[in-house]
Amino acid sequence: MIGSKVIISGGFDNGLDGYREDPLAHTELLDLKTGQCIQLPDLPQPKSGVTGGLLGDIPLVIGGDDDGHEVLQIGKDAIIPFASHLNGKSRRLFAATTQKNQSLWVTGGEDDSSNALKSTELIQRDGTIIAGPDLPVAAAFHAIVDQHDDTYMLIGGWTDDGRNSKATYVYNGQSGKWTKGPDLLQGRIRHSAGILHDAITHDQYTVVVGGLYGGIPLSSVEVLKSGSTEWAQGKHIKHSFASVSYTHLTLPTILLV
C-alpha cells in the first residue's frame, strides 16, 4: 500500500475447474481514488506463494515458489533484485510478513520439502537481512499482524498445532517472548488478518477474514477487541475468499486483494 495505491503482484491463474494453474508474473498498481489499474513491469519470472510489504516507501516481493530466496524491489519502470537475498537454507513459500519497527518481518512459510518453518528473517532498511526471533510453532499459510506497541499476533495456519489451526500467539518485542492468545472460533489457513480502529471510540480490533478449512473457502469474519480474551463472530463477507492479502487503510476499512 502506497498512499491510496495498492500493488498487486504474482499469484496464479484459476482454471475453469477451480484448480491451481500456472504462476503469474503480472504486476499492476490499483489507484483506490480513481479505480484505475496501471500495468507495471512483469516479475522476472512467474511466482506464486509470495509475500511482501513496504520497507519504508519501497515495495518488496519476497520468496515464492520460483527462487524462494529472492527479494525483488518494485519500481515504476523496472522490477529489480533487492540488495540481499533471504538467508535460509531453503525457499520460503506461503510465508507471512508484517512491519516490525523499521524492518519487514518475514515469518514461517514452507521449505523445499513442503515442511512448515519456525524461522523468521528481518529485512532492514540498509539492505541487510538478518535472522529474526523464531515462531513458537512452525507455520505456513498463516497470518501475522502488528498490534502496535511492539506486540504481534500469529494467527492460524498450517502449523505444529494442526493443519487448520485455531491457535493464536502474541509476541512481545520488549521481552522477546511468545504467549498463547485466544483460539479462533474457526480454524483456517490462507486467511487474511489486519487491524481496524473505531473512529469514534478509538478501540482497536484484530480482524480475521476468509481462508480455507479442509479445502473449502470460508466467508466468515472474526473480530477480537483489544483487551478481550474471546473472538466474536463478525458479519460474513459476500463471497468466500482464500489466499488473499490484507491492506491497511487510514479509514475504518480493510481491503482484500
RODO-2510 file (C-alpha; in nm, 4 decimals, decimal comma):
residues 257
     n   res          X          Y          Z
     1     m     0,0000     0,0000     0,0000
     2     i     0,1465     0,3353    -0,1069
     3     g    -0,0828     0,6208    -0,0053
     4     s    -0,4096     0,5443    -0,1839
     5     k    -0,2453     0,2964    -0,4221
     6     v    -0,2122    -0,0813    -0,3950
     7     i     0,0402    -0,3004    -0,5773
     8     i    -0,0769    -0,6474    -0,6847
     9     s     0,1947    -0,8898    -0,7951
    10     g     0,2251    -1,2578    -0,8825
    11     g    -0,0244    -1,5241    -0,7816
    12     f    -0,1731    -1,7913    -1,0033
    13     d    -0,4484    -1,8466    -1,2547
    14     n    -0,7701    -2,0202    -1,1550
    15     g    -0,8916    -2,2512    -1,4312
    16     l    -1,2481    -2,3394    -1,5148
    17     d    -1,2243    -2,6400    -1,2828
    18     g    -1,1188    -2,4147    -0,9935
    19     y    -0,7769    -2,5750    -0,9545
    20     r    -0,4408    -2,4056    -0,9449
    21     e    -0,2750    -2,3462    -1,2789
    22     d     0,0370    -2,1551    -1,3816
    23     p     0,2010    -1,8893    -1,1627
    24     l     0,1759    -1,5305    -1,2831
    25     a     0,4384    -1,2638    -1,3493
    26     h     0,1723    -0,9932    -1,3778
    27     t     0,2136    -0,6791    -1,1647
    28     e    -0,0189    -0,3799    -1,1544
    29     l    -0,0959    -0,0750    -0,9459
    30     l    -0,4547    -0,0046    -0,8352
    31     d    -0,5455     0,3573    -0,7553
    32     l    -0,8214     0,3418    -0,4935
    33     k    -0,9251     0,7030    -0,5530
    34     t    -0,9827     0,6705    -0,9274
    35     g    -1,0336     0,2948    -0,9634
    36     q    -0,7698     0,2951    -1,2374
    37     c    -0,5335    -0,0003    -1,2779
    38     i    -0,1894     0,0739    -1,4194
    39     q     0,0253    -0,2008    -1,5688
    40     l     0,3711    -0,2260    -1,4085
    41     p     0,6659    -0,4294    -1,5377
    42     d     0,6268    -0,8059    -1,5015
    43     l     0,8232    -1,0027    -1,2451
    44     p     1,1441    -1,1539    -1,3887
    45     q     0,9724    -1,4931    -1,3682
    46     p     0,6195    -1,6023    -1,2733
    47     k     0,5684    -1,6502    -0,8999
    48     s     0,3018    -1,7704    -0,6611
    49     g     0,3122    -1,8127    -0,2855
    50     v     0,4956    -1,4824    -0,2430
    51     t     0,4685    -1,2428     0,0462
    52     g     0,5607    -0,8761     0,0536
    53     g     0,5301    -0,5355     0,2106
    54     l     0,6668    -0,1841     0,2285
    55     l     1,0183    -0,1269     0,3554
    56     g     0,9969     0,2460     0,4149
    57     d     0,8488     0,3527     0,0807
    58     i     0,9997     0,0624    -0,1168
    59     p     0,7563    -0,2155    -0,2207
    60     l     0,9126    -0,5626    -0,1952
    61     v     0,8049    -0,9035    -0,3268
    62     i     0,9536    -1,1813    -0,1143
    63     g     1,0087    -1,5548    -0,1628
    64     g     0,7656    -1,7725    -0,3564
    65     d     0,7780    -2,0976    -0,5494
    66     d     1,0437    -1,9927    -0,8025
    67     d     1,3739    -1,8856    -0,6451
    68     g     1,2231    -1,8759    -0,2978
    69     h     1,5218    -1,6862    -0,1552
    70     e     1,4653    -1,3923    -0,3852
    71     v     1,3639    -1,0437    -0,2741
    72     l     1,2522    -0,8076    -0,5502
    73     q     1,2099    -0,4314    -0,5445
    74     i     0,9183    -0,2907    -0,7461
    75     g     0,9690     0,0347    -0,9309
    76     k     0,7666     0,2242    -1,1875
    77     d     0,9880     0,1243    -1,4775
    78     a     1,1539    -0,1959    -1,3605
    79     i     1,1453    -0,4734    -1,1024
    80     i     1,4970    -0,5376    -0,9829
    81     p     1,6663    -0,7606    -0,7239
    82     f     1,6855    -0,6119    -0,3745
    83     a     2,0290    -0,5655    -0,2186
    84     s     2,0138    -0,9031    -0,0408
    85     h     1,8514    -1,2465    -0,0664
    86     l     1,6827    -1,4325     0,2169
    87     n     1,9373    -1,6239     0,4212
    88     g     1,7557    -1,9514     0,4875
    89     k     1,8890    -2,2825     0,3569
    90     s     1,5716    -2,3422     0,1552
    91     r     1,2971    -2,1426    -0,0150
    92     r     1,0327    -1,9536     0,1808
    93     l     0,6880    -2,0167     0,0268
    94     f     0,3491    -1,9106     0,1711
    95     a     0,5172    -1,7048     0,4449
    96     a     0,3547    -1,4044     0,6150
    97     t     0,5027    -1,0576     0,6580
    98     t     0,4405    -0,7572     0,8797
    99     q     0,6255    -0,4366     0,9552
   100     k     0,8352    -0,4586     1,2718
   101     n     0,9715    -0,1250     1,3803
   102     q     1,1784    -0,0078     1,0799
   103     s     1,2075    -0,3549     0,9247
   104     l     0,9929    -0,6078     0,7394
   105     w     0,9462    -0,9278     0,9406
   106     v     0,9151    -1,2351     0,7169
   107     t     0,7774    -1,5278     0,9164
   108     g     0,7469    -1,9015     0,8624
   109     g     0,6410    -2,0483     0,5301
   110     e     0,7213    -2,3763     0,3559
   111     d     1,0682    -2,5084     0,2748
   112     d     1,1818    -2,7109    -0,0276
   113     s     1,0255    -3,0259     0,1211
   114     s     0,6917    -2,8507     0,1945
   115     n     0,7615    -2,8549     0,5680
   116     a     0,6490    -2,5546     0,7708
   117     l     0,9226    -2,3290     0,9121
   118     k     0,9690    -2,1765     1,2580
   119     s     1,2432    -1,9430     1,1381
   120     t     1,1925    -1,5749     1,0562
   121     e     1,4006    -1,3033     0,8904
   122     l     1,4161    -0,9256     0,9239
   123     i     1,4719    -0,7194     0,6084
   124     q     1,6307    -0,3912     0,7154
   125     r     1,6382    -0,0519     0,5505
   126     d     2,0125    -0,0644     0,4930
   127     g     1,9583    -0,3650     0,2643
   128     t     2,0789    -0,6309     0,5078
   129     i     1,8692    -0,9322     0,6068
   130     i     1,9193    -1,0889     0,9487
   131     a     1,7629    -1,3742     1,1433
   132     g     1,4561    -1,2798     1,3447
   133     p     1,3054    -1,4482     1,6507
   134     d     1,1703    -1,7981     1,5890
   135     l     0,7953    -1,8522     1,5855
   136     p     0,6501    -2,0553     1,8750
   137     v     0,5369    -2,3184     1,6215
   138     a     0,6348    -2,3970     1,2655
   139     a     0,3774    -2,2229     1,0443
   140     a     0,2778    -2,1734     0,6810
   141     f    -0,0406    -2,0350     0,5265
   142     h    -0,0773    -1,8279     0,8439
   143     a    -0,1235    -1,4577     0,9136
   144     i     0,0696    -1,2199     1,1356
   145     v    -0,0327    -0,8678     1,2347
   146     d     0,1322    -0,5768     1,4127
   147     q    -0,0911    -0,4959     1,7103
   148     h     0,1235    -0,1881     1,7851
   149     d     0,3297    -0,1137     2,0979
   150     d     0,5805    -0,3743     1,9707
   151     t     0,3355    -0,6662     2,0002
   152     y     0,2464    -0,9006     1,7140
   153     m    -0,0112    -1,1772     1,6740
   154     l     0,0455    -1,5027     1,4839
   155     i    -0,2934    -1,6343     1,3700
   156     g    -0,3957    -1,9809     1,2488
   157     g    -0,2333    -2,1538     0,9541
   158     w    -0,0823    -2,4939     0,8819
   159     t     0,1217    -2,5316     1,1994
   160     d     0,2514    -2,7737     1,4593
   161     d    -0,0914    -2,7278     1,6233
   162     g    -0,2723    -2,8749     1,3206
   163     r    -0,3396    -2,8303     0,9506
   164     n    -0,6238    -2,5861     1,0098
   165     s    -0,5095    -2,4273     1,3330
   166     k    -0,7331    -2,2219     1,5611
   167     a    -0,4363    -2,1144     1,7719
   168     t    -0,3008    -1,7624     1,8112
   169     y     0,0208    -1,6455     1,9757
   170     v     0,1314    -1,2981     2,0810
   171     y     0,4933    -1,1842     2,0603
   172     n     0,6181    -0,9113     2,2925
   173     g     0,9108    -0,7362     2,1284
   174     q     1,0300    -0,5912     2,4585
   175     s     1,0553    -0,9240     2,6416
   176     g     1,1274    -1,1342     2,3325
   177     k     0,8686    -1,3902     2,4465
   178     w     0,5636    -1,5528     2,2880
   179     t     0,2460    -1,6168     2,4885
   180     k    -0,0659    -1,8123     2,3930
   181     g    -0,3553    -1,5996     2,2660
   182     p    -0,7258    -1,6815     2,2419
   183     d    -0,8219    -1,9547     1,9958
   184     l    -1,0167    -1,8623     1,6854
   185     l    -1,3771    -1,9789     1,6590
   186     q    -1,2892    -2,1492     1,3281
   187     g    -0,9545    -2,2997     1,2361
   188     r    -0,8285    -2,1783     0,8981
   189     i    -0,5393    -2,1445     0,6544
   190     r    -0,4732    -1,8958     0,3696
   191     h    -0,6753    -1,6315     0,5520
   192     s    -0,6264    -1,2573     0,5806
   193     a    -0,5845    -1,0605     0,9021
   194     g    -0,5362    -0,6984     0,9966
   195     i    -0,6105    -0,4173     1,2389
   196     l    -0,9072    -0,1789     1,2465
   197     h    -0,9699     0,1219     1,4702
   198     d    -1,3102     0,2560     1,5706
   199     a    -1,3177     0,6169     1,4511
   200     i    -1,5334     0,7251     1,7483
   201     t    -1,4166     0,5181     2,0453
   202     h    -1,0616     0,4610     1,9106
   203     d    -1,0883     0,0963     2,0185
   204     q    -0,8579    -0,1388     1,8306
   205     y    -0,9780    -0,4614     1,6710
   206     t    -0,7887    -0,7523     1,5172
   207     v    -0,9910    -0,8863     1,2233
   208     v    -0,9575    -1,2257     1,0503
   209     v    -1,1291    -1,2797     0,7148
   210     g    -1,1921    -1,5827     0,4941
   211     g    -0,9395    -1,8546     0,4223
   212     l    -0,9810    -2,2287     0,3814
   213     y    -1,0904    -2,5085     0,6115
   214     g    -1,0483    -2,8602     0,4794
   215     g    -1,0071    -2,7166     0,1305
   216     i    -1,3391    -2,5290     0,1481
   217     p    -1,3288    -2,1468     0,1076
   218     l    -1,4667    -1,9501     0,4034
   219     s    -1,6720    -1,6311     0,4141
   220     s    -1,6594    -1,5957     0,7915
   221     v    -1,5127    -1,2984     0,9773
   222     e    -1,3804    -1,2985     1,3343
   223     v    -1,3095    -0,9917     1,5464
   224     l    -1,1004    -0,9564     1,8621
   225     k    -1,1307    -0,6327     2,0578
   226     s    -0,8102    -0,5161     2,2231
   227     g    -0,8033    -0,6496     2,5790
   228     s    -1,0613    -0,9202     2,5113
   229     t    -0,9903    -1,2913     2,5562
   230     e    -1,2552    -1,4163     2,3135
   231     w    -1,3078    -1,3765     1,9402
   232     a    -1,6511    -1,2573     1,8264
   233     q    -1,8257    -1,3618     1,5077
   234     g    -1,8387    -1,0785     1,2553
   235     k    -2,0697    -1,0325     0,9601
   236     h    -1,9893    -1,2744     0,6804
   237     i    -1,8398    -1,1281     0,3658
   238     k    -2,0433    -1,1606     0,0463
   239     h    -1,8109    -1,4127    -0,1175
   240     s    -1,5744    -1,6756     0,0184
   241     f    -1,2063    -1,5853    -0,0168
   242     a    -0,8770    -1,7637     0,0333
   243     s    -0,5141    -1,6715    -0,0371
   244     v    -0,5920    -1,3001    -0,0205
   245     s    -0,3837    -1,0271     0,1389
   246     y    -0,4847    -0,7543     0,3780
   247     t    -0,4078    -0,3889     0,3169
   248     h    -0,4372    -0,1348     0,5991
   249     l    -0,6183     0,1830     0,5042
   250     t    -0,6460     0,5003     0,7093
   251     l    -1,0271     0,4708     0,7075
   252     p    -1,2034     0,2086     0,9236
   253     t    -1,1911    -0,0291     0,6277
   254     i    -0,9912    -0,3271     0,5100
   255     l    -0,9047    -0,4093     0,1505
   256     l    -0,8605    -0,7649     0,0297
   257     v    -0,6536    -0,8206    -0,2865
***
